[in-house]
Amino acid sequence: MAERNIVGTYALSIKSGATFVLLVCETDDTFDRSRDSIDAASKCDPGKKVPNPTITYEVTGSAQVLLSDGEGFTTKASEAEVDALFRNMTVFDWKLGPLSGNPVPGDVTYSGSGFFSKLSTSYPTAEVAKFDFTITGTGSYTQTIEPEA
């Protein structure tokens, strides 16, 4: 398989009803995972640490604020829709993967469920309005690597 860079080709989608929709005009996404360690030190093995079986994760990112003309967004989730999910403490499925939705061999897609735990919207004078978000994961996440044909 040939090597290739991932530049602007991955995006975050959240499940709305029965389908996944993209967030409106994302500018970046980050998928953070962490696992604490357990201190297992003893007199026989000082300083020993073992991995905690619990993984915590969150997806953070930024997107532009776009306003609808009243028709609403049917294929993308706006800042207003994200705010509604945040206010209602809605848990939803998410996936981070190829923007096209059609992975090719070697593409990695992460998926899980979570809720918006942080939402910050800024309206600068000379720039496009944007919102930053954090999705805190619930349960475990899945990694899928698209196999060779």
Beta strands, then each sheet from edge to edge (+ up, - down):
strand 1: 10-16
strand 2: 19-23
strand 3: 26-39
strand 4: 49-64
strand 5: 76-77
strand 6: 92-98
strand 7: 108-122
strand 8: 130-145
sheet 1: 3+ 4- 8+ 7- 6+ 1- 2+ 5+
end
